[in-house]
Amino acid sequence: MSVTSLRGHLLLSAPHMQDPNFMHTVVLICQHDENGAFGMTVNQTSSALVRDIFPETPILKDLDLAIRSGGPVSPNSLQILHRLPAGVALGDLDQVDSDLAKAEGLTETDATSPSVAGVEVAPGIRLGADLDGLAAFLAARPGADECARFVVGYSGWGEGQLDAEMATGAWLPVPAEPDLVFSKDSGEAVWRSALARIPGGGSSLAHLPPDPSWN
């Protein structure tokens, strides 16, 4: 059975959702087909820092960057999200560092240094990276949280499960945009910002309590 893929979208938990794993969450869907779906919550942080996970790795052992909590499945797994295009050469950090928005539009260069790479799951958003290359980039640029996220765990749905949840109105989809995925904010603030982008009434939804009876 074919499904309408939500890959490349953010799923916003509906205001009435009270599941503690997903209340006020924003989930980036990285894969969705007839076999199920895979994604990562992008607005929840964990108590760990990157340096806690890579204590023996040069550069990363000194990185005070918060680890994000991607979901309840496989909490010991690690994924990397970033917003650097595959063609960005790490040998030209000055060009990349000049303006992150411009970096998203860069094309392949003739430089011989490795790129961060990864697979694009939405425009301007890539999953996976060459760890050494990414570490080199992060070491040369402050404000790493604006361009890369280390995520533990993920959110997964079996065959037909996400489609059934969508039919009940449990999730509200919007196209994924880098400024939401890599927002400096977290938690409910990102969720409300994302809801406000839903055409025709999203702003009002953002101000509803989890249960309308709480009004």
Legacy VTK file of the C-alpha trace (Angstrom):
# vtk DataFile Version 3.0
C-alpha trace
ASCII
DATASET POLYDATA
POINTS 215 float
0.000 0.000 0.000
1.446 3.376 -0.983
1.483 6.209 1.516
1.882 9.960 1.236
5.383 10.391 2.562
5.988 13.006 5.248
9.742 12.833 4.792
11.183 16.321 5.062
8.365 17.582 7.274
8.186 18.553 10.903
5.390 16.879 12.849
4.068 19.023 15.660
2.240 17.225 18.439
-1.351 18.438 18.578
-2.224 20.588 21.606
-4.411 17.802 23.009
-1.597 15.214 22.995
-0.634 14.246 26.552
1.768 11.367 25.856
4.792 12.372 28.007
7.157 11.224 25.256
5.680 13.598 22.699
3.789 16.408 24.444
4.822 19.737 22.882
7.361 18.059 20.613
8.586 18.873 17.114
9.717 15.783 15.195
11.758 15.874 11.997
10.649 12.998 9.756
13.686 11.531 7.997
12.017 8.505 6.405
8.390 7.534 5.790
7.080 4.810 3.524
4.747 1.798 3.575
7.065 0.044 6.047
6.900 2.742 8.707
8.582 5.996 9.648
11.687 7.267 11.373
12.345 10.716 12.812
13.939 12.695 15.594
12.549 15.153 18.090
14.475 18.394 17.567
13.285 20.587 20.438
14.208 18.499 23.496
17.587 18.492 25.216
19.167 15.833 27.408
21.360 16.413 30.441
24.513 15.299 28.607
27.033 17.374 26.665
29.027 16.379 23.591
32.205 16.279 25.678
30.562 13.690 27.951
30.053 11.307 25.016
33.443 11.870 23.361
35.855 12.260 26.318
38.784 10.792 24.364
38.168 12.524 21.020
40.279 15.581 20.144
38.166 18.734 19.728
34.888 17.060 20.721
36.154 16.337 24.244
36.106 20.092 24.875
32.787 20.877 23.189
30.173 22.146 25.636
27.290 21.524 23.260
24.056 20.103 24.627
22.997 16.683 23.377
19.469 16.616 22.011
16.971 13.902 22.904
15.571 12.492 19.663
12.973 10.152 21.090
12.305 7.117 23.266
13.703 4.476 20.871
17.354 3.333 21.253
18.397 6.075 23.682
22.035 4.944 23.417
22.208 5.536 19.662
23.697 8.757 18.283
22.676 10.674 15.166
24.045 13.938 13.806
21.946 16.621 12.131
23.615 19.568 10.453
22.934 22.333 7.966
26.160 22.268 5.953
25.772 21.266 2.290
27.746 18.329 0.967
29.832 20.594 -1.250
31.269 22.750 1.541
35.005 22.133 1.691
36.505 22.332 5.146
39.663 23.821 3.695
37.734 27.026 3.055
36.351 27.690 6.526
36.520 31.459 6.078
33.983 31.246 3.289
31.686 29.023 5.334
32.097 31.065 8.489
31.277 34.358 6.779
27.591 33.656 6.630
25.787 30.419 7.471
22.884 31.270 5.203
25.256 31.698 2.268
26.917 28.410 3.165
23.635 26.639 2.463
23.879 27.761 -1.148
27.482 26.783 -1.777
28.289 24.267 -4.503
31.109 21.782 -4.974
34.599 23.301 -4.840
37.985 22.177 -6.089
39.429 22.006 -2.589
40.847 18.636 -1.578
39.823 18.656 2.090
36.873 16.430 3.042
33.349 17.765 3.310
30.984 17.116 6.177
28.561 15.375 3.765
25.557 13.394 5.062
22.158 12.793 3.424
19.724 15.631 2.839
16.414 14.810 4.532
14.866 18.257 3.954
16.050 21.395 2.155
19.097 22.660 4.054
19.001 19.832 6.621
21.321 16.820 6.454
21.488 13.641 8.504
24.847 12.014 9.208
28.327 13.471 8.909
31.996 12.697 8.699
32.816 13.051 12.392
36.381 14.281 11.917
35.287 16.808 9.323
32.437 18.065 11.460
34.700 18.323 14.502
37.166 20.418 12.507
34.380 22.744 11.415
32.960 23.109 14.927
36.394 23.852 16.347
36.866 26.699 13.883
33.448 28.269 14.322
31.684 29.539 17.464
27.961 29.082 17.851
28.020 25.412 16.877
24.441 24.879 18.007
23.318 26.988 15.053
24.626 24.509 12.500
24.925 21.035 14.070
23.050 18.872 16.523
24.109 15.653 18.219
20.969 13.624 18.922
20.532 10.510 21.061
17.573 8.224 20.480
14.917 8.523 17.831
11.186 8.264 17.208
9.918 5.327 15.193
6.598 4.080 13.833
5.763 0.643 12.476
3.864 -0.144 9.313
0.803 2.105 9.068
1.238 3.447 12.613
2.098 7.040 11.745
-0.613 7.153 9.088
-3.172 6.047 11.678
-1.976 8.709 14.128
-2.192 11.360 11.415
-5.790 10.306 10.721
-6.709 10.987 14.348
-5.193 14.467 14.259
-2.417 13.604 16.696
0.194 15.358 14.527
0.192 18.588 12.561
2.679 18.673 9.630
4.643 21.653 8.334
7.574 21.654 5.887
10.863 21.377 7.770
12.909 24.565 7.867
16.466 24.873 9.199
15.698 27.820 11.473
13.260 25.651 13.452
15.407 22.517 13.521
18.467 24.484 14.657
16.669 27.068 16.757
18.506 28.537 19.736
15.314 27.934 21.703
14.101 24.533 22.847
11.036 22.828 24.265
7.676 24.538 24.107
9.079 27.732 22.568
10.065 25.910 19.362
6.773 24.009 19.318
4.789 27.250 19.513
6.935 28.920 16.846
6.350 25.959 14.536
2.592 25.909 15.178
2.396 29.573 14.264
3.524 28.648 10.732
0.489 26.481 10.052
-1.681 28.421 7.588
-5.135 29.482 8.692
-5.092 29.439 12.467
-1.808 27.986 13.610
-1.107 30.975 15.850
-4.304 30.350 17.821
-3.448 26.651 18.227
-0.118 27.632 19.734
-1.901 29.147 22.713
-4.209 26.231 23.532
-3.533 24.242 26.729
-3.005 20.458 26.331
-6.612 19.772 27.351
-9.351 22.262 26.343
-11.093 21.566 29.682
-8.223 23.390 31.388
-9.566 26.726 30.073
LINES 1 216
215 0 1 2 3 4 5 6 7 8 9 10 11 12 13 14 15 16 17 18 19 20 21 22 23 24 25 26 27 28 29 30 31 32 33 34 35 36 37 38 39 40 41 42 43 44 45 46 47 48 49 50 51 52 53 54 55 56 57 58 59 60 61 62 63 64 65 66 67 68 69 70 71 72 73 74 75 76 77 78 79 80 81 82 83 84 85 86 87 88 89 90 91 92 93 94 95 96 97 98 99 100 101 102 103 104 105 106 107 108 109 110 111 112 113 114 115 116 117 118 119 120 121 122 123 124 125 126 127 128 129 130 131 132 133 134 135 136 137 138 139 140 141 142 143 144 145 146 147 148 149 150 151 152 153 154 155 156 157 158 159 160 161 162 163 164 165 166 167 168 169 170 171 172 173 174 175 176 177 178 179 180 181 182 183 184 185 186 187 188 189 190 191 192 193 194 195 196 197 198 199 200 201 202 203 204 205 206 207 208 209 210 211 212 213 214
